[in-house]
Amino acid sequence: MSRNTRVVLSSRPKGVPTPEHFRVEEAEVPEPGEGQFLVRNRYWSVDPTQRGWANDAPNYLPPVAIDEVMRGFAVGEIVASRHPDYAEGDVVSGLFGWQSHALSDGSNVTRKVLEGDMPLSYALGILGLNGVTAYFGLLDLCDPQPGETVVVSTAAGAVGSAVGQIARMKGCRTVGVAGGPDKTALCREKFGYDIAIDYKAGDIDAALTEACPDGVDCYFDNTCGPISDAVMARLALRARIVVCGTAAITDWDPTPMGPRVHRQILVARARMMGLIAFDYKHRWEEAVADLTGWLRDGKLAANEHILDGPSAAPGAIEMLYTGQNTGKLLIKVDAD
């Protein structure tokens, strides 16, 4: 049987993990025991949350241990099973880690992938964690109403691009913030944002003032930092803010002390809430069904950036934080 290629966390980063914090190694492919099955992974997901999982800091999941397989989402097919609910040939996605073969008892499975007409990689992006995050963060927590202004940071990213498109479907006016002319063009031309602001181009405060003359009704925050500071100064009455990510802060030790937002939230009577998609696990299929329908109807578009082979994995998380990716970042496990 083939070998199990694994990417392990070899040392503890402080902030964004870089290639020296990982090691690619070979191991025996495990055999499933009673109640287990073996997944051959085809794609690994690269997500901003992996920064937190690699660091030894308080988080919603414990840190990945040194010399353990890097935690991450993956999708693949079951090649051997001794589990009554999972058969050989089933395609599944879940927290299988950055390894070519993963044993599971079903507890780390996100879902069985049944959308055979969609690219398999979509199960980790627009039909996976990113799409589901956008769906529930916007529709449940922001609750956007027709005619409202929705501002999204990292608007060309895997989550942000979906947020903007869903907001447009709900009749909202959409303002995306992204870095560089290529990404702002993508926001306008592929993802349909009404306005795209390049935060690298100059005065973000002036650009937001012009783009949001009546204030910001919903802010989907993927960055924290200066972009969010500028948005908070422009909250409309009863604005809703969803905190999904903190990409602008690469190191939380010590905790950055930015402008206080209490006054803006008080005056606007705004609501601010954190978002972890795992909280919606019981409703995951609801989101996937709607997202799949929108894809099939041509109402939703997705962009992917696929790296080839496990050797690309050690530098992949860093790519997210330096803005090198041009879509949902994935690693194709079998580079050939």
N, C-alpha and C positions, 0 to 999 in steps of 0.2 A: 504494500500500500504506500501511497505517496507520503511525503513528510508534511508535518504541520509547521508552516511558516508563521512566526509570531513576532510582533513588535512589542517589546517590553519597556517599561519605564526603568531606566538604569540609574538615574540620579534625580534628586528632588529639585525642580526649578523654583525660582522666586519670580513670579510674574509669568510671562509667556514662555512656554516650553520651546526649546530650540533643538536642532539635531543632536547635540551632545548629550541630551537627556534621555535618549532612546537607544535601544540596541535591537537589531534584527537577528533572529536566531532560528534554528531548526530544532524540532522536537518530534517525538513519535506521535502519530495520529492516535488519539484515544479511542477505545472501544466502548460503545454504550452499554451500560448495565440495565438492569430491570427498571422500567419507568423512565428511561432516558432515550435520547436520539442524537444523531450526529449530523451537524449542518456543515456543508461545504460552502463557505462564504464566497460570493462573487464580487461584492462591492463593500467597501468600508466607508462610513460617513466621517467627515471632518467637520466638527462643530465648535463654536466658541466656548461652549460649556466645558469642553475637555481641558481648557486652561485651569478651571477651578478644580476639576477632578485630579489633575496632576499635582496641584499645589497642596501643601499641608496647611489648610486654612478652613475655618468653619464653612460648611456648605450643606446642601440638602442631601448629599450622598457622601459617605466617607471617602477620603483620598485614596487613589490607587496606590497600593503598596509597591515599594521598590522591588524590582525584579519580577513583577507581575505583569501579565498582558495588559496593555493599555485599554482601559474601558472605552467602548465606542459602539455605536449602532452599526449593524451589518445586515445584509440580505443575502440569502442563498437557498439552496435546495437541500432537503433531507436525503442523505445517502444511506443511512442505516437507522433503524428504529426498533426500540423495544418499549414503546409508549403507546397506549391504546388510542390516544387522540391525535397522533401524528404519524403519518405514513411516509414511506419512501416516495420521493417525487414531489411531496408538498414543498411549496415555496414559502419561506417564513422570514420575517424581519424581527430584529430584537437587539438587546444589549449583549451581543455575542463577543464583542471585543475585536481588537485588531489581530486576528489570527485566521489562517486559511481554513481551519477546521475547529468547530466548537461543539462541545457536549452541552446538552440542555435537558432539563426536566420539564420545560415548559414555563417555568416561573419568570424567565427573562425574555419571553416572546412578546413582542408588541402585537403582532397579528399575522394571520395567514394572508399571503398576498394572492388575490384572486383576479386582479385586473390584467389578464393576459394580453390585452391589446395595448397596454402601456409599457414603455421601457422599464425594465427591471430596476434600474437606478432610481426611478421616480419614487420607489417605496421608501427611500431614505431622504427625499427632498420634498417636492411639492405634495406627494401623497404619504409623507412620513412626518418626522418631527417638525420640520420647518413649516410645511403647509398647515398642519394641525395647530401649531403655535399661532400662526397668523390668524387662522379661522376663529379660535376661541378667544384669543386676546382682543381681536377687533370686535367680533360680534357679541360676545358675552360681557366683556369688561368695558370696552369703549361704548358699545351700543350706539353706533353712529346713526344719525337721522338724515334723511334727504336734505341736501342743501348745506349741511355742515362742512366745516373745513377740517380735514384730517391731515396732520403733518406726520411724516415717517422719517426717521433717521436710518442710515444705511439702506436707503430706499431701493438700491439696485441689488441688494443681497438676497439670499434665499428666502428669508422671512419677510423682509421689507417689500420685496417685489410682489409677493402674494398679498400682503396687507393693502398695498395701493390699489391693486386690481379688484380686490373684493370690495373695498370702499367705493370705487367707481361704480361697481354693480349696484351698490346700495344708494346711488344717487348723490354721493358726496363730492365735494371739491377736494382734490388731492394735491398735496405739496410734498415732494420728495427731496430729501437732503442726501447728497452723495459726494464722493470725492473724485474730481477730475472731469474733463469734458466728455470722455468716452462713457463714463458711468451715468452722467446726467443725460446724455443723448439716449442711452439705453432706457432710462426711466421714462422719457417722453415717447420714444418711438416704439418700444416693445411692450412696456408696461402701462402706458397710457396715462401717466401723471399729467395733470393740468399744468403744473409748474415744477421744474427741477432746479434746485439750488446747488451750486458747486461750493462747498464750504471751504475749499482750498483757494478759491478765486479772489477772496477779499473780505468784505464786511458782511458777516453772516447776520448781524443785527439789522442792518439796512435792508438786506435781501428779504428777511422774514417780515419786516414791517411792510414792505411793498407787496409781498405775496399774500399776507394775511391782514388786510385792512380792518376786518371785523374781529380779529383775534383768532385763536386756535381753539376749536371745540374738542378735538380729540388729538392726543399726541401719543404715538406708538414709539417708545424710546428704546432703541437698540444700542445706544452709545454712552449715555451719561456725559459728563464733561461739558466743554464750552457750547456745543450745539444745544444740549438740553438747557443750559443756563439761559441761552437766548430765547428758546421757545417758552420757558416758564415766565418770562417777562411779558408774554403776549397772550396769556390765557383768557379765553372768553368766559362769560358767566356760566357756571356749572360745567366747566371743562372736565374731561376725563383723561387721566394719564395712565398708561400701562407701561411698567418698567419690565422690559423683556431681556435686555442685555446691557453690558457696561463696557463695550469695546474700546472706548476712548481711555479707559483707565487700565493700564497694563500691570500695575502693582498696587495692591491694597494694604501694604505694610510699609509705612504708616497709612492710615486711611486718609485719602485726599480731603482737604477741607475747602470745598468750593463755596459759592454763594449760597446762603440759606434760602429755602423756597417757601418757608412757612407763611410769610406775608402774602405772597402771590396766591397761594392755595386758600388762605383765609378770605382775601378780598374777592376772589373769583368763586368762592364756595365750591372749589374743585375737589375731585376725588382722584387719589393716586394709589395704585395697587400693583404689587408684583405679580409676575406670571411665570409659572412652571407648568409646562404642558402635561407632565405626569399626573397632575391633579385631575386631568380630564380623561384618564385612561378608560373609565367606564363609558365614555361617549366618543371614543376614538372613531368608531365605524360611522357615526353620524357625519363627522367632518370629512372622512375619506369619501363617503358616498357623494356629498355635495361637490367636493373638489374634483372628483373623477368626472362627474357630470359636466362641470364647467370646462374641463379640459376637452372632453369629447365634443362639446358644442362650440369650441373655439373661443370661449370667453376668457380663458385663463392661459397664460404662457409661462414657460419655465426656462431658465438658463442653467446649464451645467458646465462645470470645469472639472474634467476627469484626468487624474494623474495615473500613470502606468506603473503598477507593481509595488510590492511592499517597500522597496528601497526608497520610494518617494515619501513614505509615511513620516519619517522623523522630522522633516521640515514643513509638513503640511499645516500644522496648527499655527505656526509662525506666519505662514502665508495669509491667513485670515486677518491677522492683526497688522500686517503691512499693506493690506489692500491689493495683493497680487492676483487674487482670484477674480474671475469675471463671471461668476455664477455659483450655484451650489457646488461646493468642493467635495469631490469623491475620489476614492482610490480604487481602481480596478485591480482586483487581487491577482488575477492571471493576466500578466502584461501582454501575452501573445494573443 
